[in-house]
Amino acid sequence: MLKWLRRMLGRAAEPSPQADDLALKREAQSLRLEMEERERLVTSLKSELERERNGASARIAEAVRWRIEKLMADVAAPVTQLFTQAHLLEVEGKQVLAKDVLAVAKRLIRALEDEGLKLESNVGETAGYDPNRHEPLGGQTAQTALTPGQPVVARFAGVSYRGRLIRKAGVEKIDAGKIGD
């Protein structure tokens, strides 16, 4: 009888299969709701990130537009003066002094330098040949046979923009007889 009583009491203490099913269903429902809430949060965060990206892109585009507009305003006067000088020379046949054209060109270059343009290797400057900074003139002739460190003279200035070389200086080999000149 004692065994029978223990079995009965043991069974009463054990949860019924229906109670287990209900607990599992409640837990599954709770997890489902939590997952849906997290999906809504992820969707919301993605939308916010997209808005931030669009805002940043718009601010960058506006800053770039403003910088370009400023550059154009800075070069407008020298450019119009160059066109006026070209008109005087080509259409009206009037004399234009080279020093006047040069003065306008220098103003234009100064405006570009204010924005980060820099001339490298001034014309007439001598230096040792550096293939990273110099471009030999004369195509596939003896000019291309220059070796690093060999004396060269700049015939065209190089150009860099904000520290990045965008145009190598055009150079020619210095003849041995002209080095001391």
C-alpha positions in Angstrom: 0.0 0.0 0.0 2.9 2.2 0.7 4.1 1.8 -2.8 0.7 2.6 -4.2 0.5 5.7 -2.1 3.9 6.9 -3.2 3.0 6.3 -6.8 -0.1 8.3 -6.5 1.5 11.1 -4.7 4.5 11.1 -7.1 2.1 11.3 -10.0 0.2 14.2 -8.5 3.5 16.1 -8.0 4.4 15.6 -11.7 3.0 18.2 -14.0 0.5 16.9 -16.5 1.4 16.8 -20.2 -1.2 19.5 -20.9 0.4 21.9 -18.4 3.8 21.3 -20.1 2.2 22.1 -23.5 0.7 25.3 -22.2 4.0 26.4 -20.6 5.8 25.7 -23.9 3.2 27.5 -25.9 3.4 30.6 -23.6 7.2 30.6 -23.9 7.1 30.2 -27.7 4.6 33.1 -27.9 6.8 35.2 -25.7 9.8 34.5 -27.8 7.8 35.2 -31.0 6.8 38.6 -29.6 10.3 39.4 -28.5 11.6 38.4 -32.0 9.0 40.6 -33.7 9.9 43.6 -31.5 13.6 43.1 -32.3 12.8 42.9 -36.0 10.9 46.2 -35.7 13.9 47.7 -33.9 16.3 46.5 -36.6 14.0 48.0 -39.3 13.8 51.2 -37.4 17.6 51.4 -37.0 18.1 50.6 -40.7 15.8 53.4 -41.6 17.5 55.8 -39.3 20.9 54.8 -40.7 19.7 55.4 -44.2 18.4 58.9 -43.2 21.8 59.7 -41.6 23.7 58.5 -44.7 21.4 60.6 -47.0 21.9 63.6 -44.7 25.7 63.2 -44.7 25.7 62.8 -48.5 23.7 65.9 -48.9 26.0 67.9 -46.5 29.1 66.6 -48.4 27.5 67.5 -51.8 26.7 71.0 -50.5 30.2 71.5 -49.1 31.7 70.4 -52.4 29.3 72.6 -54.4 30.2 75.6 -52.1 34.0 75.0 -52.6 33.7 74.7 -56.4 31.5 77.9 -56.4 34.1 79.7 -54.4 36.9 78.6 -56.8 34.8 79.7 -59.8 34.2 83.1 -58.2 38.0 83.4 -57.5 39.0 82.6 -61.1 36.1 84.5 -62.8 37.9 87.8 -63.1 41.2 86.4 -64.5 39.3 84.1 -66.9 37.2 87.0 -68.2 40.3 89.1 -68.6 42.0 86.4 -70.6 39.0 86.1 -72.9 38.9 89.9 -73.3 42.6 89.9 -74.3 42.0 87.0 -76.7 39.2 89.0 -78.3 41.3 92.1 -78.6 44.1 90.2 -80.3 42.1 87.8 -82.5 38.9 89.8 -83.4 39.9 93.5 -83.1 43.5 93.0 -84.2 44.8 95.1 -81.3 48.2 94.5 -79.6 48.1 92.7 -76.3 51.3 92.9 -74.3 52.7 89.6 -73.1 53.3 91.1 -69.7 49.5 91.8 -69.4 48.7 88.2 -70.3 51.3 86.9 -67.9 49.9 89.1 -65.1 46.4 87.7 -65.6 47.8 84.1 -65.8 49.6 84.6 -62.5 46.4 85.8 -60.9 44.7 82.7 -62.1 47.5 80.4 -60.9 47.4 82.2 -57.4 43.7 81.4 -57.2 44.3 77.8 -58.0 47.2 77.6 -55.5 44.9 78.9 -52.8 42.8 75.8 -53.4 45.8 73.4 -53.1 47.5 73.4 -56.5 51.3 73.6 -56.4 53.8 73.8 -59.2 56.7 71.4 -58.9 60.1 71.8 -60.6 60.1 75.3 -62.0 61.0 75.7 -65.7 64.7 75.9 -66.1 65.4 74.3 -62.8 68.1 71.5 -62.8 67.8 68.4 -60.7 68.7 64.7 -60.7 66.3 62.7 -62.8 63.6 61.0 -60.7 61.2 58.9 -62.7 58.5 59.4 -60.0 58.6 63.2 -60.5 59.9 63.7 -64.0 58.7 62.8 -67.5 61.4 62.7 -70.2 60.6 64.8 -73.3 61.2 63.6 -76.8 59.2 60.4 -76.9 61.1 57.2 -77.6 64.4 58.9 -78.2 67.6 59.0 -76.1 65.5 61.0 -73.5 63.8 57.8 -72.4 67.3 56.4 -71.6 67.6 58.6 -68.5 68.9 57.0 -65.4 67.8 58.0 -61.9 70.1 60.8 -60.5 71.2 61.9 -64.0 71.2 65.7 -64.4 68.1 67.1 -66.1 66.6 70.5 -66.7 62.8 71.1 -66.4 61.2 72.4 -69.6 57.6 72.1 -68.2 56.6 72.4 -64.5 55.1 69.5 -62.7 51.8 70.0 -60.9 50.6 68.6 -57.6 47.2 69.0 -55.9 47.1 68.8 -52.1 50.3 66.8 -52.0 49.5 64.3 -54.7 51.5 64.6 -58.0 49.0 64.9 -60.9 51.4 65.9 -63.6 55.1 65.1 -63.8 57.6 67.8 -64.8 58.8 67.6 -68.4 62.6 67.3 -68.4 65.5 67.0 -70.8 68.9 65.5 -70.3 71.6 68.1 -69.7 74.4 67.8 -72.2 77.8 67.3 -70.5 79.1 70.6 -72.0 76.2 72.6 -70.5 76.4 71.5 -66.9 78.8 74.2 -65.9 77.0 76.9 -67.9 
